[in-house]
């Protein structure tokens, strides 16, 4: 699952957030959260989960936190209900 979010156009460079949830070869799940400014520095964080339910809950929590900060969903891939 991949989700790309961006702040609405306004003053300054737009900020973005990419959230991805991927299953590894051993059956675990990795949540990637990348954020930064377009054309600028970015931060990448990675969290590992052993079961799918915990990983999905973390994915949804990260998505909801960015929505509360004013980010808008631009691209979704493999997400059934991107807006909760």
PDB file with one MODEL, atoms N, CA, C and O in Angstrom:
MODEL        1
ATOM      1  N   UNK A   1       0.838  -1.171   0.000  1.00  0.00           N
ATOM      2  CA  UNK A   1       0.000   0.000   0.000  1.00  0.00           C
ATOM      3  C   UNK A   1       0.884   1.237   0.000  1.00  0.00           C
ATOM      4  O   UNK A   1       1.872   1.318   0.730  1.00  0.00           O
ATOM      5  N   UNK A   2       0.514   2.180  -0.820  1.00  0.00           N
ATOM      6  CA  UNK A   2       1.253   3.431  -0.895  1.00  0.00           C
ATOM      7  C   UNK A   2       0.263   4.588  -0.869  1.00  0.00           C
ATOM      8  O   UNK A   2      -0.823   4.507  -1.443  1.00  0.00           O
ATOM      9  N   UNK A   3       0.650   5.654  -0.203  1.00  0.00           N
ATOM     10  CA  UNK A   3      -0.185   6.837  -0.096  1.00  0.00           C
ATOM     11  C   UNK A   3       0.721   8.058  -0.206  1.00  0.00           C
ATOM     12  O   UNK A   3       1.684   8.188   0.551  1.00  0.00           O
ATOM     13  N   UNK A   4       0.417   8.958  -1.148  1.00  0.00           N
ATOM     14  CA  UNK A   4       1.192  10.179  -1.325  1.00  0.00           C
ATOM     15  C   UNK A   4       0.284  11.353  -1.005  1.00  0.00           C
ATOM     16  O   UNK A   4      -0.801  11.488  -1.572  1.00  0.00           O
ATOM     17  N   UNK A   5       0.744  12.211  -0.079  1.00  0.00           N
ATOM     18  CA  UNK A   5      -0.044  13.355   0.361  1.00  0.00           C
ATOM     19  C   UNK A   5       0.783  14.625   0.190  1.00  0.00           C
ATOM     20  O   UNK A   5       2.013  14.594   0.209  1.00  0.00           O
ATOM     21  N   UNK A   6       0.076  15.745   0.022  1.00  0.00           N
ATOM     22  CA  UNK A   6       0.762  17.016  -0.178  1.00  0.00           C
ATOM     23  C   UNK A   6      -0.060  18.139   0.443  1.00  0.00           C
ATOM     24  O   UNK A   6      -1.286  18.060   0.513  1.00  0.00           O
ATOM     25  N   UNK A   7       0.635  19.195   0.896  1.00  0.00           N
ATOM     26  CA  UNK A   7      -0.077  20.352   1.416  1.00  0.00           C
ATOM     27  C   UNK A   7      -0.632  21.155   0.241  1.00  0.00           C
ATOM     28  O   UNK A   7      -0.057  21.138  -0.847  1.00  0.00           O
ATOM     29  N   UNK A   8      -1.737  21.852   0.452  1.00  0.00           N
ATOM     30  CA  UNK A   8      -2.297  22.681  -0.622  1.00  0.00           C
ATOM     31  C   UNK A   8      -1.321  23.795  -0.995  1.00  0.00           C
ATOM     32  O   UNK A   8      -0.522  24.226  -0.164  1.00  0.00           O
ATOM     33  N   UNK A   9      -1.384  24.262  -2.245  1.00  0.00           N
ATOM     34  CA  UNK A   9      -0.498  25.360  -2.665  1.00  0.00           C
ATOM     35  C   UNK A   9      -0.718  26.588  -1.792  1.00  0.00           C
ATOM     36  O   UNK A   9      -1.848  26.921  -1.434  1.00  0.00           O
ATOM     37  N   UNK A  10       0.350  27.235  -1.467  1.00  0.00           N
ATOM     38  CA  UNK A  10       0.270  28.433  -0.629  1.00  0.00           C
ATOM     39  C   UNK A  10       1.635  29.087  -0.575  1.00  0.00           C
ATOM     40  O   UNK A  10       2.423  28.990  -1.515  1.00  0.00           O
ATOM     41  N   UNK A  11       1.899  29.742   0.517  1.00  0.00           N
ATOM     42  CA  UNK A  11       3.189  30.407   0.684  1.00  0.00           C
ATOM     43  C   UNK A  11       4.278  29.358   0.900  1.00  0.00           C
ATOM     44  O   UNK A  11       4.106  28.429   1.689  1.00  0.00           O
ATOM     45  N   UNK A  12       5.374  29.510   0.209  1.00  0.00           N
ATOM     46  CA  UNK A  12       6.501  28.603   0.389  1.00  0.00           C
ATOM     47  C   UNK A  12       6.377  27.338  -0.450  1.00  0.00           C
ATOM     48  O   UNK A  12       5.399  27.130  -1.169  1.00  0.00           O
ATOM     49  N   UNK A  13       7.396  26.507  -0.333  1.00  0.00           N
ATOM     50  CA  UNK A  13       7.424  25.251  -1.086  1.00  0.00           C
ATOM     51  C   UNK A  13       6.417  24.264  -0.499  1.00  0.00           C
ATOM     52  O   UNK A  13       6.266  24.180   0.720  1.00  0.00           O
ATOM     53  N   UNK A  14       5.733  23.524  -1.356  1.00  0.00           N
ATOM     54  CA  UNK A  14       4.766  22.554  -0.837  1.00  0.00           C
ATOM     55  C   UNK A  14       5.472  21.410  -0.112  1.00  0.00           C
ATOM     56  O   UNK A  14       6.556  20.980  -0.508  1.00  0.00           O
ATOM     57  N   UNK A  15       4.843  20.931   0.946  1.00  0.00           N
ATOM     58  CA  UNK A  15       5.369  19.805   1.709  1.00  0.00           C
ATOM     59  C   UNK A  15       4.658  18.539   1.254  1.00  0.00           C
ATOM     60  O   UNK A  15       3.516  18.579   0.795  1.00  0.00           O
ATOM     61  N   UNK A  16       5.351  17.418   1.389  1.00  0.00           N
ATOM     62  CA  UNK A  16       4.755  16.152   0.993  1.00  0.00           C
ATOM     63  C   UNK A  16       4.985  15.102   2.071  1.00  0.00           C
ATOM     64  O   UNK A  16       5.837  15.256   2.946  1.00  0.00           O
ATOM     65  N   UNK A  17       4.208  14.038   1.986  1.00  0.00           N
ATOM     66  CA  UNK A  17       4.338  12.906   2.887  1.00  0.00           C
ATOM     67  C   UNK A  17       4.000  11.652   2.089  1.00  0.00           C
ATOM     68  O   UNK A  17       2.956  11.587   1.440  1.00  0.00           O
ATOM     69  N   UNK A  18       4.877  10.665   2.136  1.00  0.00           N
ATOM     70  CA  UNK A  18       4.634   9.390   1.476  1.00  0.00           C
ATOM     71  C   UNK A  18       4.606   8.316   2.551  1.00  0.00           C
ATOM     72  O   UNK A  18       5.548   8.194   3.334  1.00  0.00           O
ATOM     73  N   UNK A  19       3.539   7.543   2.593  1.00  0.00           N
ATOM     74  CA  UNK A  19       3.391   6.474   3.572  1.00  0.00           C
ATOM     75  C   UNK A  19       3.246   5.172   2.783  1.00  0.00           C
ATOM     76  O   UNK A  19       2.397   5.070   1.898  1.00  0.00           O
ATOM     77  N   UNK A  20       4.064   4.192   3.100  1.00  0.00           N
ATOM     78  CA  UNK A  20       4.021   2.915   2.399  1.00  0.00           C
ATOM     79  C   UNK A  20       4.060   1.774   3.396  1.00  0.00           C
ATOM     80  O   UNK A  20       4.770   1.831   4.401  1.00  0.00           O
ATOM     81  N   UNK A  21       3.293   0.743   3.107  1.00  0.00           N
ATOM     82  CA  UNK A  21       3.257  -0.455   3.937  1.00  0.00           C
ATOM     83  C   UNK A  21       3.571  -1.638   3.033  1.00  0.00           C
ATOM     84  O   UNK A  21       2.860  -1.893   2.061  1.00  0.00           O
ATOM     85  N   UNK A  22       4.653  -2.367   3.362  1.00  0.00           N
ATOM     86  CA  UNK A  22       5.089  -3.477   2.524  1.00  0.00           C
ATOM     87  C   UNK A  22       5.364  -4.700   3.372  1.00  0.00           C
ATOM     88  O   UNK A  22       5.848  -4.596   4.499  1.00  0.00           O
ATOM     89  N   UNK A  23       5.049  -5.863   2.817  1.00  0.00           N
ATOM     90  CA  UNK A  23       5.323  -7.119   3.508  1.00  0.00           C
ATOM     91  C   UNK A  23       6.706  -7.611   3.089  1.00  0.00           C
ATOM     92  O   UNK A  23       7.067  -7.551   1.913  1.00  0.00           O
ATOM     93  N   UNK A  24       7.476  -8.100   4.065  1.00  0.00           N
ATOM     94  CA  UNK A  24       8.799  -8.621   3.744  1.00  0.00           C
ATOM     95  C   UNK A  24       8.719 -10.125   3.463  1.00  0.00           C
ATOM     96  O   UNK A  24       7.646 -10.722   3.556  1.00  0.00           O
ATOM     97  N   UNK A  25       9.843 -10.721   3.124  1.00  0.00           N
ATOM     98  CA  UNK A  25       9.878 -12.131   2.753  1.00  0.00           C
ATOM     99  C   UNK A  25       9.633 -13.073   3.925  1.00  0.00           C
ATOM    100  O   UNK A  25       9.296 -14.239   3.718  1.00  0.00           O
ATOM    101  N   UNK A  26       9.794 -12.593   5.132  1.00  0.00           N
ATOM    102  CA  UNK A  26       9.617 -13.429   6.313  1.00  0.00           C
ATOM    103  C   UNK A  26       8.218 -13.311   6.918  1.00  0.00           C
ATOM    104  O   UNK A  26       7.948 -13.910   7.959  1.00  0.00           O
ATOM    105  N   UNK A  27       7.327 -12.551   6.286  1.00  0.00           N
ATOM    106  CA  UNK A  27       5.959 -12.411   6.762  1.00  0.00           C
ATOM    107  C   UNK A  27       5.719 -11.208   7.645  1.00  0.00           C
ATOM    108  O   UNK A  27       4.586 -10.976   8.066  1.00  0.00           O
ATOM    109  N   UNK A  28       6.748 -10.436   7.938  1.00  0.00           N
ATOM    110  CA  UNK A  28       6.589  -9.206   8.712  1.00  0.00           C
ATOM    111  C   UNK A  28       6.149  -8.064   7.817  1.00  0.00           C
ATOM    112  O   UNK A  28       6.078  -8.206   6.596  1.00  0.00           O
ATOM    113  N   UNK A  29       5.858  -6.946   8.426  1.00  0.00           N
ATOM    114  CA  UNK A  29       5.383  -5.773   7.702  1.00  0.00           C
ATOM    115  C   UNK A  29       6.248  -4.577   8.059  1.00  0.00           C
ATOM    116  O   UNK A  29       6.609  -4.391   9.221  1.00  0.00           O
ATOM    117  N   UNK A  30       6.583  -3.764   7.061  1.00  0.00           N
ATOM    118  CA  UNK A  30       7.394  -2.567   7.277  1.00  0.00           C
ATOM    119  C   UNK A  30       6.598  -1.344   6.844  1.00  0.00           C
ATOM    120  O   UNK A  30       6.065  -1.289   5.736  1.00  0.00           O
ATOM    121  N   UNK A  31       6.529  -0.365   7.743  1.00  0.00           N
ATOM    122  CA  UNK A  31       5.860   0.899   7.465  1.00  0.00           C
ATOM    123  C   UNK A  31       6.926   1.954   7.218  1.00  0.00           C
ATOM    124  O   UNK A  31       7.766   2.214   8.080  1.00  0.00           O
ATOM    125  N   UNK A  32       6.888   2.561   6.039  1.00  0.00           N
ATOM    126  CA  UNK A  32       7.816   3.636   5.682  1.00  0.00           C
ATOM    127  C   UNK A  32       7.053   4.954   5.695  1.00  0.00           C
ATOM    128  O   UNK A  32       5.958   5.059   5.144  1.00  0.00           O
ATOM    129  N   UNK A  33       7.655   5.964   6.338  1.00  0.00           N
ATOM    130  CA  UNK A  33       7.074   7.312   6.344  1.00  0.00           C
ATOM    131  C   UNK A  33       8.143   8.281   5.890  1.00  0.00           C
ATOM    132  O   UNK A  33       9.153   8.468   6.569  1.00  0.00           O
ATOM    133  N   UNK A  34       7.923   8.892   4.754  1.00  0.00           N
ATOM    134  CA  UNK A  34       8.862   9.868   4.207  1.00  0.00           C
ATOM    135  C   UNK A  34       8.156  11.212   4.142  1.00  0.00           C
ATOM    136  O   UNK A  34       7.008  11.294   3.706  1.00  0.00           O
ATOM    137  N   UNK A  35       8.841  12.268   4.575  1.00  0.00           N
ATOM    138  CA  UNK A  35       8.232  13.597   4.515  1.00  0.00           C
ATOM    139  C   UNK A  35       9.319  14.635   4.292  1.00  0.00           C
ATOM    140  O   UNK A  35      10.486  14.425   4.621  1.00  0.00           O
ATOM    141  N   UNK A  36       8.906  15.752   3.729  1.00  0.00           N
ATOM    142  CA  UNK A  36       9.841  16.836   3.466  1.00  0.00           C
ATOM    143  C   UNK A  36       9.209  17.883   2.584  1.00  0.00           C
ATOM    144  O   UNK A  36       7.989  17.918   2.421  1.00  0.00           O
ATOM    145  N   UNK A  37      10.043  18.742   2.013  1.00  0.00           N
ATOM    146  CA  UNK A  37       9.576  19.766   1.083  1.00  0.00           C
ATOM    147  C   UNK A  37       9.954  19.350  -0.331  1.00  0.00           C
ATOM    148  O   UNK A  37      10.990  18.722  -0.547  1.00  0.00           O
ATOM    149  N   UNK A  38       9.113  19.701  -1.284  1.00  0.00           N
ATOM    150  CA  UNK A  38       9.391  19.373  -2.683  1.00  0.00           C
ATOM    151  C   UNK A  38      10.707  20.026  -3.094  1.00  0.00           C
ATOM    152  O   UNK A  38      10.881  21.236  -2.951  1.00  0.00           O
ATOM    153  N   UNK A  39      11.619  19.225  -3.599  1.00  0.00           N
ATOM    154  CA  UNK A  39      12.909  19.736  -4.041  1.00  0.00           C
ATOM    155  C   UNK A  39      13.878  20.022  -2.910  1.00  0.00           C
ATOM    156  O   UNK A  39      14.945  20.590  -3.146  1.00  0.00           O
ATOM    157  N   UNK A  40      13.536  19.645  -1.697  1.00  0.00           N
ATOM    158  CA  UNK A  40      14.395  19.911  -0.538  1.00  0.00           C
ATOM    159  C   UNK A  40      14.737  18.643   0.219  1.00  0.00           C
ATOM    160  O   UNK A  40      14.698  17.541  -0.328  1.00  0.00           O
ATOM    161  N   UNK A  41      15.068  18.817   1.466  1.00  0.00           N
ATOM    162  CA  UNK A  41      15.437  17.690   2.306  1.00  0.00           C
ATOM    163  C   UNK A  41      14.224  16.851   2.676  1.00  0.00           C
ATOM    164  O   UNK A  41      13.095  17.338   2.749  1.00  0.00           O
ATOM    165  N   UNK A  42      14.499  15.570   2.909  1.00  0.00           N
ATOM    166  CA  UNK A  42      13.431  14.651   3.287  1.00  0.00           C
ATOM    167  C   UNK A  42      13.888  13.813   4.480  1.00  0.00           C
ATOM    168  O   UNK A  42      15.084  13.631   4.708  1.00  0.00           O
ATOM    169  N   UNK A  43      12.925  13.316   5.225  1.00  0.00           N
ATOM    170  CA  UNK A  43      13.168  12.435   6.360  1.00  0.00           C
ATOM    171  C   UNK A  43      12.456  11.120   6.089  1.00  0.00           C
ATOM    172  O   UNK A  43      11.293  11.114   5.686  1.00  0.00           O
ATOM    173  N   UNK A  44      13.152  10.000   6.309  1.00  0.00           N
ATOM    174  CA  UNK A  44      12.562   8.685   6.119  1.00  0.00           C
ATOM    175  C   UNK A  44      12.620   7.926   7.434  1.00  0.00           C
ATOM    176  O   UNK A  44      13.684   7.791   8.039  1.00  0.00           O
ATOM    177  N   UNK A  45      11.461   7.431   7.873  1.00  0.00           N
ATOM    178  CA  UNK A  45      11.376   6.636   9.096  1.00  0.00           C
ATOM    179  C   UNK A  45      10.828   5.268   8.730  1.00  0.00           C
ATOM    180  O   UNK A  45       9.985   5.140   7.842  1.00  0.00           O
ATOM    181  N   UNK A  46      11.319   4.241   9.428  1.00  0.00           N
ATOM    182  CA  UNK A  46      10.893   2.874   9.142  1.00  0.00           C
ATOM    183  C   UNK A  46      10.523   2.185  10.441  1.00  0.00           C
ATOM    184  O   UNK A  46      11.257   2.260  11.427  1.00  0.00           O
ATOM    185  N   UNK A  47       9.363   1.505  10.436  1.00  0.00           N
ATOM    186  CA  UNK A  47       8.906   0.745  11.600  1.00  0.00           C
ATOM    187  C   UNK A  47       8.546  -0.658  11.129  1.00  0.00           C
ATOM    188  O   UNK A  47       7.953  -0.827  10.064  1.00  0.00           O
ATOM    189  N   UNK A  48       8.906  -1.665  11.924  1.00  0.00           N
ATOM    190  CA  UNK A  48       8.646  -3.058  11.573  1.00  0.00           C
ATOM    191  C   UNK A  48       7.579  -3.621  12.505  1.00  0.00           C
ATOM    192  O   UNK A  48       7.621  -3.411  13.718  1.00  0.00           O
ATOM    193  N   UNK A  49       6.616  -4.343  11.916  1.00  0.00           N
ATOM    194  CA  UNK A  49       5.531  -4.966  12.668  1.00  0.00           C
ATOM    195  C   UNK A  49       5.481  -6.457  12.323  1.00  0.00           C
ATOM    196  O   UNK A  49       5.772  -6.855  11.195  1.00  0.00           O
ATOM    197  N   UNK A  50       5.110  -7.265  13.303  1.00  0.00           N
ATOM    198  CA  UNK A  50       5.053  -8.704  13.089  1.00  0.00           C
ATOM    199  C   UNK A  50       3.731  -9.169  12.512  1.00  0.00           C
ATOM    200  O   UNK A  50       3.692 -10.164  11.789  1.00  0.00           O
ATOM    201  N   UNK A  51       2.645  -8.468  12.815  1.00  0.00           N
ATOM    202  CA  UNK A  51       1.359  -8.893  12.266  1.00  0.00           C
ATOM    203  C   UNK A  51       0.712  -7.776  11.447  1.00  0.00           C
ATOM    204  O   UNK A  51       0.994  -6.593  11.633  1.00  0.00           O
ATOM    205  N   UNK A  52      -0.157  -8.196  10.539  1.00  0.00           N
ATOM    206  CA  UNK A  52      -0.775  -7.285   9.585  1.00  0.00           C
ATOM    207  C   UNK A  52      -1.702  -6.277  10.260  1.00  0.00           C
ATOM    208  O   UNK A  52      -1.729  -5.109   9.873  1.00  0.00           O
ATOM    209  N   UNK A  53      -2.453  -6.712  11.257  1.00  0.00           N
ATOM    210  CA  UNK A  53      -3.405  -5.811  11.911  1.00  0.00           C
ATOM    211  C   UNK A  53      -2.706  -4.631  12.584  1.00  0.00           C
ATOM    212  O   UNK A  53      -3.165  -3.494  12.476  1.00  0.00           O
ATOM    213  N   UNK A  54      -1.612  -4.893  13.271  1.00  0.00           N
ATOM    214  CA  UNK A  54      -0.858  -3.812  13.913  1.00  0.00           C
ATOM    215  C   UNK A  54      -0.257  -2.875  12.870  1.00  0.00           C
ATOM    216  O   UNK A  54      -0.228  -1.659  13.063  1.00  0.00           O
ATOM    217  N   UNK A  55       0.218  -3.442  11.774  1.00  0.00           N
ATOM    218  CA  UNK A  55       0.796  -2.625  10.704  1.00  0.00           C
ATOM    219  C   UNK A  55      -0.270  -1.740  10.060  1.00  0.00           C
ATOM    220  O   UNK A  55      -0.020  -0.564   9.799  1.00  0.00           O
ATOM    221  N   UNK A  56      -1.452  -2.292   9.802  1.00  0.00           N
ATOM    222  CA  UNK A  56      -2.544  -1.497   9.223  1.00  0.00           C
ATOM    223  C   UNK A  56      -3.001  -0.395  10.169  1.00  0.00           C
ATOM    224  O   UNK A  56      -3.300   0.716   9.733  1.00  0.00           O
ATOM    225  N   UNK A  57      -3.055  -0.697  11.455  1.00  0.00           N
ATOM    226  CA  UNK A  57      -3.445   0.322  12.435  1.00  0.00           C
ATOM    227  C   UNK A  57      -2.433   1.461  12.444  1.00  0.00           C
ATOM    228  O   UNK A  57      -2.820   2.627  12.526  1.00  0.00           O
ATOM    229  N   UNK A  58      -1.146   1.144  12.362  1.00  0.00           N
ATOM    230  CA  UNK A  58      -0.110   2.173  12.330  1.00  0.00           C
ATOM    231  C   UNK A  58      -0.187   2.982  11.040  1.00  0.00           C
ATOM    232  O   UNK A  58       0.009   4.197  11.060  1.00  0.00           O
ATOM    233  N   UNK A  59      -0.472   2.320   9.917  1.00  0.00           N
ATOM    234  CA  UNK A  59      -0.633   3.002   8.632  1.00  0.00           C
ATOM    235  C   UNK A  59      -1.779   4.009   8.698  1.00  0.00           C
ATOM    236  O   UNK A  59      -1.638   5.159   8.283  1.00  0.00           O
ATOM    237  N   UNK A  60      -2.911   3.559   9.224  1.00  0.00           N
ATOM    238  CA  UNK A  60      -4.078   4.433   9.332  1.00  0.00           C
ATOM    239  C   UNK A  60      -3.837   5.582  10.301  1.00  0.00           C
ATOM    240  O   UNK A  60      -4.285   6.703  10.059  1.00  0.00           O
ATOM    241  N   UNK A  61      -3.138   5.314  11.388  1.00  0.00           N
ATOM    242  CA  UNK A  61      -2.813   6.368  12.352  1.00  0.00           C
ATOM    243  C   UNK A  61      -1.911   7.429  11.711  1.00  0.00           C
ATOM    244  O   UNK A  61      -2.127   8.627  11.898  1.00  0.00           O
ATOM    245  N   UNK A  62      -0.904   6.986  10.957  1.00  0.00           N
ATOM    246  CA  UNK A  62      -0.004   7.930  10.280  1.00  0.00           C
ATOM    247  C   UNK A  62      -0.775   8.748   9.248  1.00  0.00           C
ATOM    248  O   UNK A  62      -0.555   9.953   9.126  1.00  0.00           O
ATOM    249  N   UNK A  63      -1.675   8.105   8.504  1.00  0.00           N
ATOM    250  CA  UNK A  63      -2.496   8.806   7.513  1.00  0.00           C
ATOM    251  C   UNK A  63      -3.381   9.854   8.176  1.00  0.00           C
ATOM    252  O   UNK A  63      -3.442  10.997   7.723  1.00  0.00           O
ATOM    253  N   UNK A  64      -4.065   9.466   9.246  1.00  0.00           N
ATOM    254  CA  UNK A  64      -4.980  10.380   9.922  1.00  0.00           C
ATOM    255  C   UNK A  64      -4.239  11.570  10.534  1.00  0.00           C
ATOM    256  O   UNK A  64      -4.748  12.691  10.530  1.00  0.00           O
ATOM    257  N   UNK A  65      -3.045  11.327  11.054  1.00  0.00           N
ATOM    258  CA  UNK A  65      -2.254  12.416  11.631  1.00  0.00           C
ATOM    259  C   UNK A  65      -1.900  13.451  10.565  1.00  0.00           C
ATOM    260  O   UNK A  65      -1.930  14.652  10.833  1.00  0.00           O
ATOM    261  N   UNK A  66      -1.566  12.995   9.364  1.00  0.00           N
ATOM    262  CA  UNK A  66      -1.225  13.940   8.291  1.00  0.00           C
ATOM    263  C   UNK A  66      -2.461  14.670   7.775  1.00  0.00           C
ATOM    264  O   UNK A  66      -2.386  15.845   7.417  1.00  0.00           O
ATOM    265  N   UNK A  67      -3.588  13.983   7.738  1.00  0.00           N
ATOM    266  CA  UNK A  67      -4.828  14.652   7.323  1.00  0.00           C
ATOM    267  C   UNK A  67      -5.192  15.774   8.286  1.00  0.00           C
ATOM    268  O   UNK A  67      -5.658  16.832   7.862  1.00  0.00           O
ATOM    269  N   UNK A  68      -4.981  15.546   9.587  1.00  0.00           N
ATOM    270  CA  UNK A  68      -5.263  16.588  10.580  1.00  0.00           C
ATOM    271  C   UNK A  68      -4.329  17.780  10.438  1.00  0.00           C
ATOM    272  O   UNK A  68      -4.687  18.900  10.803  1.00  0.00           O
ATOM    273  N   UNK A  69      -3.131  17.542   9.908  1.00  0.00           N
ATOM    274  CA  UNK A  69      -2.158  18.628   9.714  1.00  0.00           C
ATOM    275  C   UNK A  69      -2.399  19.407   8.427  1.00  0.00           C
ATOM    276  O   UNK A  69      -1.654  20.338   8.123  1.00  0.00           O
ATOM    277  N   UNK A  70      -3.433  19.039   7.664  1.00  0.00           N
ATOM    278  CA  UNK A  70      -3.775  19.801   6.469  1.00  0.00           C
ATOM    279  C   UNK A  70      -3.301  19.187   5.169  1.00  0.00           C
ATOM    280  O   UNK A  70      -3.459  19.804   4.116  1.00  0.00           O
ATOM    281  N   UNK A  71      -2.731  18.006   5.200  1.00  0.00           N
ATOM    282  CA  UNK A  71      -2.289  17.355   3.972  1.00  0.00           C
ATOM    283  C   UNK A  71      -3.495  16.804   3.220  1.00  0.00           C
ATOM    284  O   UNK A  71      -4.493  16.416   3.827  1.00  0.00           O
ATOM    285  N   UNK A  72      -3.392  16.775   1.904  1.00  0.00           N
ATOM    286  CA  UNK A  72      -4.441  16.236   1.041  1.00  0.00           C
ATOM    287  C   UNK A  72      -3.887  15.011   0.320  1.00  0.00           C
ATOM    288  O   UNK A  72      -2.726  14.994  -0.089  1.00  0.00           O
ATOM    289  N   UNK A  73      -4.730  13.982   0.168  1.00  0.00           N
ATOM    290  CA  UNK A  73      -4.326  12.763  -0.525  1.00  0.00           C
ATOM    291  C   UNK A  73      -4.254  13.053  -2.020  1.00  0.00           C
ATOM    292  O   UNK A  73      -5.214  13.539  -2.619  1.00  0.00           O
ATOM    293  N   UNK A  74      -3.096  12.748  -2.616  1.00  0.00           N
ATOM    294  CA  UNK A  74      -2.910  12.984  -4.043  1.00  0.00           C
ATOM    295  C   UNK A  74      -2.927  11.683  -4.836  1.00  0.00           C
ATOM    296  O   UNK A  74      -3.553  11.610  -5.893  1.00  0.00           O
ATOM    297  N   UNK A  75      -2.236  10.645  -4.330  1.00  0.00           N
ATOM    298  CA  UNK A  75      -2.132   9.374  -5.024  1.00  0.00           C
ATOM    299  C   UNK A  75      -2.294   8.238  -4.026  1.00  0.00           C
ATOM    300  O   UNK A  75      -1.698   8.263  -2.949  1.00  0.00           O
ATOM    301  N   UNK A  76      -3.090   7.255  -4.377  1.00  0.00           N
ATOM    302  CA  UNK A  76      -3.219   6.050  -3.552  1.00  0.00           C
ATOM    303  C   UNK A  76      -2.981   4.839  -4.439  1.00  0.00           C
ATOM    304  O   UNK A  76      -3.320   4.839  -5.622  1.00  0.00           O
ATOM    305  N   UNK A  77      -2.397   3.819  -3.851  1.00  0.00           N
ATOM    306  CA  UNK A  77      -2.174   2.579  -4.568  1.00  0.00           C
ATOM    307  C   UNK A  77      -2.332   1.428  -3.579  1.00  0.00           C
ATOM    308  O   UNK A  77      -1.596   1.343  -2.595  1.00  0.00           O
ATOM    309  N   UNK A  78      -3.285   0.550  -3.840  1.00  0.00           N
ATOM    310  CA  UNK A  78      -3.494  -0.600  -2.978  1.00  0.00           C
ATOM    311  C   UNK A  78      -4.193  -0.286  -1.674  1.00  0.00           C
ATOM    312  O   UNK A  78      -4.121  -1.078  -0.735  1.00  0.00           O
ATOM    313  N   UNK A  79      -4.872   0.857  -1.590  1.00  0.00           N
ATOM    314  CA  UNK A  79      -5.582   1.258  -0.372  1.00  0.00           C
ATOM    315  C   UNK A  79      -7.073   1.242  -0.691  1.00  0.00           C
ATOM    316  O   UNK A  79      -7.529   1.926  -1.607  1.00  0.00           O
ATOM    317  N   UNK A  80      -7.831   0.451   0.078  1.00  0.00           N
ATOM    318  CA  UNK A  80      -9.262   0.339  -0.192  1.00  0.00           C
ATOM    319  C   UNK A  80     -10.029   1.611   0.159  1.00  0.00           C
ATOM    320  O   UNK A  80     -10.843   2.088  -0.632  1.00  0.00           O
ATOM    321  N   UNK A  81      -9.768   2.159   1.343  1.00  0.00           N
ATOM    322  CA  UNK A  81     -10.479   3.349   1.804  1.00  0.00           C
ATOM    323  C   UNK A  81      -9.462   4.369   2.306  1.00  0.00           C
ATOM    324  O   UNK A  81      -9.202   4.417   3.509  1.00  0.00           O
ATOM    325  N   UNK A  82      -8.873   5.194   1.423  1.00  0.00           N
ATOM    326  CA  UNK A  82      -7.798   6.083   1.829  1.00  0.00           C
ATOM    327  C   UNK A  82      -8.194   7.178   2.800  1.00  0.00           C
ATOM    328  O   UNK A  82      -7.328   7.739   3.472  1.00  0.00           O
ATOM    329  N   UNK A  83      -9.474   7.499   2.893  1.00  0.00           N
ATOM    330  CA  UNK A  83      -9.893   8.594   3.770  1.00  0.00           C
ATOM    331  C   UNK A  83     -10.572   8.100   5.029  1.00  0.00           C
ATOM    332  O   UNK A  83     -11.292   8.857   5.680  1.00  0.00           O
ATOM    333  N   UNK A  84     -10.358   6.849   5.382  1.00  0.00           N
ATOM    334  CA  UNK A  84     -10.911   6.310   6.612  1.00  0.00           C
ATOM    335  C   UNK A  84     -12.313   5.907   6.429  1.00  0.00           C
ATOM    336  O   UNK A  84     -12.945   5.427   7.370  1.00  0.00           O
TER     337      UNK A  84
ENDMDL
END
